[in-house]
Amino acid sequence: MAVTDAIEGTIGSGPRALWFHYDITSDVLYLRLAADRTGDTLAEETDQGFLLLRRATDYMPVGLTVTNWWKRFASGTVPDLLSEIGRLIERWAARVLAFTHPVTFSCQPLLSVNV
């Protein structure tokens, strides 16, 4: 029997497209601007316990790592269907983009973002 332990993909297109990787086993969601997915970054912990990733060259925010994503922003057990997990991540990531300024990731409103 095959066991899926991660799901990843891209949400949106253009300069605000987000790449995501969700580690189901560890319950960690990684979000990066797709255009900056492979660049060197520095991380800082936010007041909410997220890791805000900044581009190493100019300190512009390019990503977010969320530990215990499912426990914090969803309810119940993780669905068996990859499409359902992907849909929930897409909804949450769209809210992240809606709450962020093009220049800075403001994580404060994420305390109330639920999927």
Phi, psi and omega in degrees: 000132178278140178238127178268127180244000179203156174221140177213161181179193179233139179244127179080189180211170179078199187293340180256015177296138180248133170267139176228153173219121178248116176273102185296316183298316183267352181056054178234129177252125177252125176240133176219145169300128186303323181292338182246023186298323186254000182287161177289138180228162170242146183242145173224144181276134178273171177299334180274358180088009175279159170258114177272120181265128179243141176301132185295332185281325184224006176065017176287138178295132180228359181187176183211135174245127184240111175278151182055039183302311183296315180297326183276323191239004178228185179218155179077197180273157178294129181298152177284335184275124178300323181297325179291317177298315179300319179296318180294318178296318180299316178297316182293316180296323177298323177291324176301312180297323180294329182268358185256145173278147181304335184261328183229143172275116175259108188274349185307311182295345184292345179300334182253008181274119178236153179262000000 
